[in-house]
Amino acid sequence: MSLKLFVGNLSFQVDDSELEQVFRQHGEVVSARVVMDRRSGRSKGFGFVEMGSEDQAKQAMDALNGFEVKGRPINVSLARNQQENDRNSFSGGGGDRQGYGGGKRRSYNNDY
């Protein structure tokens, strides 16, 4: 059974193939993906690596957590599934999403 790892603190110059090369030394890499910002096309500084087995994932996590890649020590941990992330996200107090200020929106136009 494969296991997905979260990789944080990536240098913005690391791409998918470089991420795969780092983890390939510790077993079969099923997939390696650096998350990119949709607007700018730049790396967000984190990614995910899916290893071929739980043992390989644990070995990679132990060996690579704190390992320096392109001048930055990476953080490697077990990835949480998307449903768990959604359930634990901050809803903003009942889902009104108006934040501070009671929902009043200020306009800074020249209608004074």
PyMOL commands that set and color helices and strands:
alter all, ss='L'
color gray80, all
select helices_A, chain A and resi 16-24+54-64+82-88
alter helices_A, ss='H'
color red, helices_A
select strands_A, chain A and resi 3-8+29-36+43-51+68-69+72-73+75-78
alter strands_A, ss='S'
color yellow, strands_A
deselect
rebuild
show_as cartoon
